[in-house]
């Protein structure tokens, strides 16, 4: 796996993690933001699925790189 791919996957993973943590924070703070975003749980699950996909992609790419050597 080249350096550009590692940097891309790292940024993508950090983004997904931040989105997931933000949605957890908004959901547990019962306030004005939560009333505006009454569908935040759907966004939270979508962000979590994106994080799972990121982890799976990382292992597939790492495995492909090992097999190509």
Secondary structure, 3 states (H helix, E strand, C coil): CCHHHHHHHHHHHHHHHHHHHHHHHHHHCCCHHHHHCCCHHHHHHHHHHHHHHHHHHHHHHHHHHHHHC
